[in-house]
Amino acid sequence: MTAQTASQGHTSPPVDQPALDATDRILQEIASVGRRLEAMDLKITDLTLASSSIRADIAGFRETSNNLDQRLSAVQDHIATTPDQEEELKSLRAKLTELEDRSHRDNVRFFGIPEQKEGSNIKTFLSSLLTNHFGIEFSPPPEFQRVHRIGPSHKASANKPHPIIACFLHHEHARQVISTAKARQPISLDGHEVRVAADFSRLTNDRRRAFLGLRPQLRSLDIKYGLFEPARQAIPINCRPRHDEEANPGSDVGREGVIT
């Protein structure tokens, strides 16, 4: 009886189950955090390796860029023109422009002719126009290498028809048309004024256009000017023609005919 009583007096205290559960959850969270930290360490390692690779690529690009800069500088030094070469290029451009202008000498441009007025045979129409409206008696009759309108048809309008360009077989006929049109202007076709102009290269047209503002001053001062082959605007100054490349298109003309 006494021994049984003593055994009952040393019984273990009851276990606090909620506390154990909380401890287990804390340990699990700690383990999970540890796993996430390990994963982050792996990602950081990968990013570090990638960053090193990018830095290496950038260094390679910089080296390539420096090499390209050096090669470009060498090429620029190689192709840099000297004053003599610049003068030669200028001379070649002038000769090329002259050749182009000479190849256009047989061309005449007609402005103001309404669209579709030429019908199905533009060469026959132009021959009739020159005879009946310009009053030109050709001998022999005019022959054309080519006759056509210039520019896309969808941009044509009644107020601004596309010009017609005619390439004459004989240069004398082209000159005769231009001189007659200048003497007989204005020339009318069914109420539309027809204008005529010689055909030049783009560079020569740009040069002539630069002098448009100067020509009224020359006429008002009774100073003669003209376009001389090879297609250069010339103004006689002290009995010496002064060509357009020598003059300043924006300059004024003095009373003595000197461009200032």
C-alpha positions as CSV (number, residue, x, y, z in Angstrom):
1,M,0.0,0.0,0.0
2,T,2.8,2.3,0.8
3,A,4.8,1.5,-2.3
4,Q,1.8,2.1,-4.5
5,T,1.2,5.4,-2.9
6,A,4.8,6.5,-3.5
7,S,4.6,5.5,-7.2
8,Q,1.6,7.6,-7.8
9,G,3.3,10.6,-6.2
10,H,6.1,10.7,-8.9
11,T,3.8,10.7,-12.1
12,S,5.2,12.9,-15.0
13,P,3.4,16.3,-15.6
14,P,1.0,16.4,-18.5
15,V,2.4,17.4,-22.0
16,D,1.5,20.9,-23.4
17,Q,0.5,19.8,-27.0
18,P,-0.2,23.3,-28.3
19,A,3.3,24.5,-27.3
20,L,4.8,21.5,-29.1
21,D,2.8,22.2,-32.3
22,A,3.9,25.9,-32.2
23,T,7.5,24.9,-31.8
24,D,7.3,22.5,-34.8
25,R,5.8,25.2,-36.9
26,I,8.6,27.6,-36.0
27,L,11.2,25.0,-36.8
28,Q,9.5,24.3,-40.2
29,E,9.4,28.0,-41.0
30,I,13.0,28.4,-40.1
31,A,13.9,25.4,-42.4
32,S,11.8,27.0,-45.2
33,V,13.5,30.3,-44.8
34,G,16.9,28.5,-45.0
35,R,15.9,26.8,-48.2
36,R,14.7,30.1,-49.7
37,L,18.0,31.7,-48.7
38,E,19.9,28.9,-50.3
39,A,17.9,29.4,-53.5
40,M,18.5,33.1,-53.4
41,D,22.2,32.4,-53.0
42,L,22.1,30.3,-56.1
43,K,20.3,33.1,-58.0
44,I,22.8,35.7,-56.8
45,T,25.6,33.4,-58.0
46,D,24.0,33.1,-61.4
47,L,23.4,36.9,-61.6
48,T,27.0,37.5,-60.7
49,L,28.2,35.1,-63.4
50,A,25.9,36.8,-65.9
51,S,27.1,40.3,-64.9
52,S,30.7,39.2,-65.4
53,S,29.8,37.9,-68.8
54,I,28.0,41.2,-69.7
55,R,31.0,43.2,-68.5
56,A,33.3,41.0,-70.7
57,D,31.0,41.6,-73.7
58,I,30.9,45.4,-73.1
59,A,34.7,45.4,-72.9
60,G,34.8,43.5,-76.2
61,F,32.4,45.9,-77.8
62,R,34.5,48.9,-76.6
63,E,37.6,47.3,-78.1
64,T,35.7,46.6,-81.4
65,S,34.4,50.2,-81.4
66,N,37.9,51.6,-80.9
67,N,39.2,49.4,-83.7
68,L,36.4,50.7,-86.0
69,D,37.2,54.3,-85.0
70,Q,40.8,53.8,-85.9
71,R,39.9,52.1,-89.2
72,L,37.4,54.9,-90.1
73,S,40.0,57.5,-89.2
74,A,42.5,55.8,-91.5
75,V,40.0,55.6,-94.3
76,Q,39.1,59.3,-93.9
77,D,42.8,60.2,-94.0
78,H,43.2,58.0,-97.1
79,I,40.2,59.6,-99.0
80,A,40.8,63.2,-97.8
81,T,41.1,65.3,-100.9
82,T,43.9,67.8,-101.5
83,P,43.2,71.3,-103.0
84,D,44.4,70.0,-106.4
85,Q,42.0,67.1,-106.2
86,E,39.2,69.4,-105.2
87,E,40.0,71.6,-108.2
88,E,40.0,68.5,-110.5
89,L,36.7,67.3,-109.1
90,K,35.2,70.8,-109.7
91,S,36.5,70.7,-113.3
92,L,35.0,67.2,-113.9
93,R,31.6,68.3,-112.5
94,A,31.7,71.3,-114.9
95,K,32.5,69.1,-117.8
96,L,29.8,66.6,-116.9
97,T,27.2,69.4,-116.6
98,E,28.4,70.7,-120.0
99,L,28.0,67.3,-121.6
100,E,24.5,66.9,-120.1
101,D,23.5,70.4,-121.3
102,R,24.8,69.6,-124.8
103,S,22.8,66.4,-124.9
104,H,19.7,68.5,-124.2
105,R,20.3,71.0,-127.0
106,D,17.8,69.3,-129.3
107,N,15.0,69.4,-126.6
108,V,12.2,72.0,-126.3
109,R,9.7,72.1,-123.4
110,F,6.1,73.3,-124.1
111,F,4.1,74.6,-121.2
112,G,0.4,75.3,-120.9
113,I,-1.0,72.7,-123.3
114,P,-4.1,71.1,-121.7
115,E,-4.0,67.5,-120.8
116,Q,-5.2,65.0,-123.6
117,K,-5.2,67.9,-126.1
118,E,-2.6,66.0,-128.1
119,G,-4.9,63.1,-128.8
120,S,-3.5,59.7,-129.8
121,N,-0.6,61.0,-131.9
122,I,1.4,63.6,-130.1
123,K,4.0,64.1,-132.9
124,T,1.3,65.0,-135.4
125,F,-0.4,67.3,-132.9
126,L,2.9,69.1,-132.2
127,S,3.7,69.5,-135.9
128,S,0.3,71.1,-136.4
129,L,0.7,73.3,-133.4
130,L,4.0,74.7,-134.6
131,T,2.6,75.4,-138.1
132,N,-0.8,76.8,-137.2
133,H,-0.2,78.6,-133.9
134,F,3.6,79.4,-134.1
135,G,3.5,80.2,-137.8
136,I,6.7,78.3,-138.5
137,E,7.4,77.1,-142.0
138,F,10.0,74.4,-141.6
139,S,12.2,73.3,-144.4
140,P,12.5,70.3,-144.3
141,P,9.4,69.4,-142.2
142,P,10.2,68.8,-138.5
143,E,11.1,65.3,-137.4
144,F,11.1,64.2,-133.8
145,Q,13.1,61.6,-132.0
146,R,10.8,61.6,-129.0
147,V,7.8,63.5,-127.8
148,H,6.0,62.9,-124.4
149,R,4.7,64.6,-121.3
150,I,6.8,64.9,-118.2
151,G,5.6,63.7,-114.8
152,P,3.1,61.3,-113.3
153,S,-0.4,61.5,-114.9
154,H,-2.2,61.4,-111.5
155,K,-0.7,64.8,-110.5
156,A,-2.0,66.6,-113.6
157,S,-4.7,69.2,-113.3
158,A,-6.6,71.5,-115.6
159,N,-4.8,74.6,-114.1
160,K,-1.4,73.1,-114.3
161,P,-1.0,70.5,-117.1
162,H,2.2,68.5,-117.4
163,P,4.7,70.0,-119.9
164,I,5.5,68.3,-123.1
165,I,9.1,67.8,-124.1
166,A,10.1,67.2,-127.7
167,C,13.4,66.0,-128.9
168,F,13.9,67.3,-132.5
169,L,16.0,65.4,-135.0
170,H,17.6,68.6,-136.2
171,H,19.0,71.1,-133.7
172,E,18.2,74.0,-136.0
173,H,14.5,73.3,-135.7
174,A,14.7,73.4,-131.9
175,R,16.4,76.8,-132.0
176,Q,13.9,78.1,-134.5
177,V,11.0,77.1,-132.3
178,I,12.5,78.9,-129.3
179,S,13.3,82.1,-131.2
180,T,9.9,82.2,-132.9
181,A,8.1,81.7,-129.6
182,K,10.1,84.5,-128.0
183,A,9.3,86.9,-130.9
184,R,5.6,86.0,-131.2
185,Q,4.7,85.6,-127.5
186,P,2.1,85.3,-126.2
187,I,0.9,82.3,-128.2
188,S,-2.6,81.0,-127.4
189,L,-4.2,77.6,-127.9
190,D,-7.9,77.5,-127.2
191,G,-7.6,80.3,-124.7
192,H,-4.5,78.7,-123.0
193,E,-1.2,80.5,-123.2
194,V,1.5,78.2,-124.5
195,R,5.1,78.9,-123.4
196,V,8.3,77.4,-124.7
197,A,11.7,76.9,-123.0
198,A,15.0,75.2,-123.7
199,D,15.9,72.1,-121.8
200,F,18.9,72.1,-119.5
201,S,20.4,69.9,-116.8
202,R,19.2,70.3,-113.2
203,L,22.4,72.1,-112.1
204,T,22.1,74.7,-115.0
205,N,18.4,75.2,-114.2
206,D,19.3,75.8,-110.5
207,R,21.9,78.4,-111.6
208,R,19.5,80.1,-113.9
209,R,16.8,80.1,-111.2
210,A,19.3,81.8,-108.8
211,F,19.6,84.8,-111.2
212,L,15.8,85.3,-111.6
213,G,15.8,88.1,-109.1
214,L,18.8,89.8,-110.8
215,R,17.4,89.9,-114.3
216,P,14.8,92.7,-113.7
217,Q,17.5,94.9,-112.3
218,L,19.6,94.3,-115.4
219,R,16.7,95.1,-117.7
220,S,15.9,98.3,-115.7
221,L,19.5,99.4,-116.1
222,D,19.5,98.4,-119.8
223,I,22.3,96.0,-119.3
224,K,22.4,93.1,-121.7
225,Y,22.7,89.5,-120.4
226,G,22.3,86.1,-122.0
227,L,22.9,82.4,-121.8
228,F,25.9,81.3,-123.7
229,E,27.1,77.8,-124.6
230,P,28.0,75.8,-122.6
231,A,24.9,77.1,-120.7
232,R,26.4,79.9,-118.6
233,Q,24.8,83.1,-117.6
234,A,27.0,86.0,-118.7
235,I,26.9,89.7,-118.1
236,P,29.3,91.9,-120.1
237,I,31.3,94.0,-117.7
238,N,33.9,96.4,-119.2
239,C,33.6,94.4,-122.5
240,R,34.4,91.1,-120.7
241,P,31.7,88.6,-120.1
242,R,31.3,87.8,-116.4
243,H,29.8,84.4,-116.0
244,D,27.3,83.3,-113.4
245,E,29.8,81.2,-111.3
246,E,31.8,84.4,-110.8
247,A,28.8,86.5,-109.7
248,N,26.7,86.5,-106.5
249,P,23.1,85.9,-107.4
250,G,21.9,88.0,-104.4
251,S,24.0,91.0,-105.3
252,D,23.0,94.4,-106.7
253,V,24.0,95.8,-110.0
254,G,25.6,99.2,-110.1
255,R,25.0,101.9,-112.7
256,E,28.3,101.0,-114.4
257,G,27.2,97.4,-114.9
258,V,29.5,96.1,-112.1
259,I,28.1,93.5,-109.8
260,T,28.7,94.5,-106.2
